[in-house]
Amino acid sequence: MARIQKGQVVLSHGAFYVRFYRQGKRIAHRLCQKDQTHYSPDCKPVRLLAQEFMLKENSRKGPEPDDPGKAKVTEFWTGVFLPWCEDNLKPSSVHGYKKLWSGTLESFFEGRDFGSFKPFHGSAFLSSLAPRMGRNSLSHVRQLASSIFAQAVARGIIDRNPWREVRLLARPKETRPTGFYTVAEAKEALALLSVDPRAQVAFGLSFLLALRPGELAALRWEDFSEDSVTVRRSAWRGVVGTTKTGTSFEVPLVAPARILAEAWRKASGSPTEGWLFPNPSGTRPLDMSSFANKSIRRLLGARYKGLYSARRGMATALVGLTGNVVSAQGMLRHANMASTLAFYKKETPEETERGMRLLADRWDEKKKKEEGEGEKK
């Protein structure tokens, strides 16, 4: 079978061309003239033109035009699906897909074509992974495989997606419950992190604002007001993009978080704009996950549970304080739950703010108690 080609985009005499092979001969197809929109071989408009043409070329010259289902899954991944991911998904998602493909799916799909793949193949594969993978990991494997086949359906390679009928026939590996910090553990962690102000404020805001690591990394000083923080963007390994939901949102800035942020502002030279956590060059946000795994983990040792556990800890604390799950859902911003989102827009802000006020009171409760005992003496 001829290999699915991605093509090579080149600039020649003021126009962009895509080079590929047809029946052993190299051919250059003109895509467009160079202009302000189409300015480099790597810019998105040029890449999309090349992908659209190569999709038609690959379909036209299939090894057996009457049976496109003989296309190999691995070649489709390289020539079609991965380029589509790189143009349409967040860099973090593409990175995760690449790891999952190279670590699990590539060897399974090697030599397999779309047309001969049956649901029982997928069921046997997932079941073989069950002894070493938990339910969530297996779900990720299935989701990526199904997405690849769904694109093949959309592009006319096959008529139906067999992964819809795949079933797990074995008990998955037992996984430990996801961790979280209690309020007491969070305060203890902040005390231990006091020797590194950047690590302290990163952990503290992660807990008190219930932010994802990417949202935390992409905060700017302009996002802060007296009573709230507006989260407008997310960053992954220094690459800035939109938030997970694609929209901005406000988070209540309770007193403990405000104190941490102001202390960090003074330590940073009292800036009014720029990244809250810049990388060494100052031009991009810090790689927060890498920083946390190195600096925060080093100081907390066995107490470290990850930044996501700080986010979960805030949600757990809010539910415990208010007795209302909605308050936590408002802070976590679970956009994939349509009904929750609709309810949140109407009712959650009050519950969230009430929960945050209760949390702030609980945060200082011990301190007030100690001060009262001191006055009695």
N, C-alpha and C positions, 0 to 999 in steps of 0.2 A: 504494500500500500504506500502511495506517495505521502510524504510527511506534510501535515498542515503547516503552512508557512505564515510567519508573522510579517515578513517583509522588512526591508531596510529603507528608512526615509533619508533622502539626501537632498542637499540644496545645490542646484546647478543653473547658472545663467539667470539668476533671479527668480527661479521657480522651484517648487518642491516636487520630488519624484519618489515613488516607492519602487524599490528593486526587488525582484523575485525571480524564481525559475519556472519555466514552462517547457515541459518535455526536454529537460536538460539544458535549455538555453536561458541565459540571464536576460531579463526584460526590465525596462524602466518605464513605468506608467506615470504620466504627469498628473499631479494632484491639484495644484493651484499656484498662483503667482504669490510671491512674497509681499506681504503688506503689514500694516499695524496689527491686524488680527492674527495673521498667519506669519509669525516672525521668526520661528525657529523649528527645527525638526522635532523638538521635544515638547512644543507647546500643545495644549489640548486640542485646539481646532484642527491642527495638522494631523495629530495622532488619530483623531476620530475619522478623518477622511481616509487615512491609510487603512484603518481597521475595517471601515465599511467596504472599501474596494477589495481588500484581501479576503474578507468573508465571502464576497461574490466569487472571487477567483478560486478560493479553496473549494467552494461548493460546485463550481462549474467543472473543475478538473478532477473531481473525485475518482478513485480507482475504478469504481463501478457506479456510474451516474444513476443507474436504476436502483441502487441500494446504498444511500448515504449512511445508513445505520452501521456500515462496516467501518466508519471513522473510529479511530482509536481514542480512548478516553484520555490517555496521557498527552496525546498530541493536541487534543481539544483544549486541555488545561493550559498548555504552554502557548498555543497560538491564538486562542479566543478568550477563554474564561479569565485567566490571570490578567491579560491586558484590560479586559472590561473592569475587573476589580480595581486595578490601579487607577483607572479613570473615574470611577464612581463611588468608591468606598473610602472610609477614613484610613490613613496610613496604619493605624493600630490594628484595624480589622484585616487589612492586607497582610500585615506581618503575622497575625494569628493564623490566617488561612495558609500562608506559606509553610509555617511550622507544622501545622496539622497535615498538610499534603505530604511534605518530605518525610515526616516522622511516621505516618500511619497509612495514608491512602495511596501514595505513589507506587509502592511495591505491590499493593493489592491489585491496582488497576493495570499494571504493566502487561501489555499484550492483549488486553481485553478491548472489545469494541462495544459500542452502544447497543447495537441491534440484538446481540446474543446475550445481553445481561438480563437475568431474571431475578424476581424478588427473592427466591431462595438463596441466590448467591450473596445478596446483601444480608439476609438473616443469618446465614452461616458465618459470615465475616464478623458482624457485630457480636454474635454469640462467642466467637473465638477470642474477642477482645475483653469480654466481661470479667474474666478472672483477674485482670490487671487494671481495669478501668472502672471508675465509678459511673453512676447514672448520668451525671452532668457531662462528663467527658464523652461518653458514648453518644449522648444527644448532640454534642458538637460535631462528632464524626459523621453522624447520620445527616445532620443539617447541611454540612458542606457537600457531601456526596449528592444529596438530593438537589442542592442548588445547581451543581454542575449539570445534572441530568435535566433539570427544569430549563436551563438555558439551551440545551441540545433540542428539547421539544420546541422552544420558542424559535429556534433557528431552522426547524424543519428536518433535523437529522433523525429524530425518532418521533413517534406519535404520542407516546405516553411515558410518564415517569414511573419506573418500576419501584423506586424507593418509597412510594406512597404505601406500598403493601409489605414493606420490610418489617419484620417483627423480631424483637429480642427474645431468644429462646433459652437464655441462661440467666442466672442470678448475677447482677453486677457486683463488683467489689464494694465492700462496705466502706463508706467514707465518713470521716469525722465531721461533725457539725461545724459550720463556719464560725469562726471566732468573733468576739466583740469585746470591747473594753467597758467595764462598769465606770460609773462616775468616779468612784474611789481610785480605780486603776488608772484612769486618765489623769487625775490630779497627781498621783504618784509618778506617772511617766513624765509629766511636765516638770516636776521637781528634779528628777534625774537628768532631764534634758537642759536644765538651766545653764550648764557649762557651755552649751552651744546654742546661742540665741536663735539662729536660723532654724535649727532642728526643732527647737522648742516651739516657735511660732508656727512652723509647718505642721507639726503634730497637733497643736492646740486648735488651729483653724480647721484642720481636717475633721476633728471631733466636734467642735462647737458649731461649725457651719455645715456639717454633714456633706462635705464636698468630695467628689471623686478626685483621685490624684491629678488627672489631667485638668480639671477645673481649678484645682488649687494652684497648679503650676502656672496657669495662664492669667491669674489675677493681676490687675494693675492698680496703682494707687488711685487712679481716676474712678475706679469702680466703687470706692468707699464713700458713704455719706455718714451722717451722724448716727442714723438708726438702722442702716441696712447696707448690704453689699449686693451689687448687681453683677451676676455671673453672665458674661457675654460670650465667652469663648472657652475652648479647651485646647490643651497642647499635649503632644506625644513626642517624646525625644526631641523637643525643641521646635517641632513643626506645629504651627498654630492653625486651628480650624474651628468649626462650630461646636456648640455643646452637643451632647448626645441626642437631645430632642430637637436640635436645630434652632432653638429659640433662647432668648435671654430670660432670666428670672431673678427675682430679689430674694435674699435670705436675711432674716432678722439678725442684726448685729447686737447681741446681748453683751452686757458689761464685761464678762471675762474675756470674750473675743476682742472687744474694743481695746481693752487694756493691753492685750498681747500685740495687737496690730500697731498701736501707738508706740509701744516700747520698741518694736522692730523698725518703725519709721524713724525714730530718733537715732537708733543704732545705725541706720542706713544713711544718715545725713539729712534727715527731714525732707525727703523728696515729695513732690506733689503729683508727679506723673512718672510713668515707666513701670517696668515689671516689678512686682513684689519680690519675686525670687529670680533674678537674672542669672544667666549662665556666666562663666568667667569672663567672656568677652563683653557682656552687657547687652548684646544685640538680640538675644533670644531668651525665652524662658528656660529655667533649669529643668533638666530631666528629673522630674520629681520621684518617679519610681526608683530610679537608680540611686538618687540621693538618699531616699528613705532606707533602701536596703543596705547602704553603706554606713551612713552617719547615724541615723536613728537606731537601726538595729545594733550598731556597735555600742551605743550608750545604754540601751535598754536590755540587751542580752536576751535571756530567756523570757523576759516580759514582753518582748516585741511580738505583735500578732499581725503586723501589716497595717498600711494606711486604710485599706477598705474596712478593717475591723474597727477603726475609729468611727467611720461613717455608720457602721452597723450599731456601734455602741450608742451613738446619739439617738438613733431610731428606737433602740430598746429602752433607753432612759425616758424618752418622751412618752412611749406607750405606758411605761410603769407609772409615770407621774400624772398623766392625764386620764388613763384608762381608756383612751380613744386611739385606735390605730390610724385614724385619719390624720392626726397630727404628725405622725411619723411619715405617712405617705406623702404629705405635703413637703416635708424636708427632703425626702429621698427622690421626689419628682419622678415617679415610675411612669414614664410616658407610654409604655407598652400596655398599660391597663386603661383602656378607653373609658370605662365607667368611672374609674378612680379619678382620671384626669378631669372628666366633666364635673364630678362632685367637688374636686379640689378647687377648681376655678371659682366655685360659688361659695363654698363653706370652709375650706381648709385654712385659709390665712388666719382666721381668728383662732382656730384650734392650735395651729402651729405657733403663733405668737404667744398664746397662753401657755403652751407647753414650754416654750423657750424661757418665758418669765419664771415659771416654776423651776426650771433647771438652773437658772441663774441664782434663784433664791437658795436652792439646795447646794449649789456650788459654794456659797458663802456661809452656809448654815453652821458648819463647824467653827469657822472663824468667829462668828458672832457669839456662839456659845462660849468660846474661850474668853472672849472679851468681857462677857457678862460675868463669868466666874472670877475674872481678875478684879472687876469693880467691887464685887462682894468682899473680897479679901482686903 
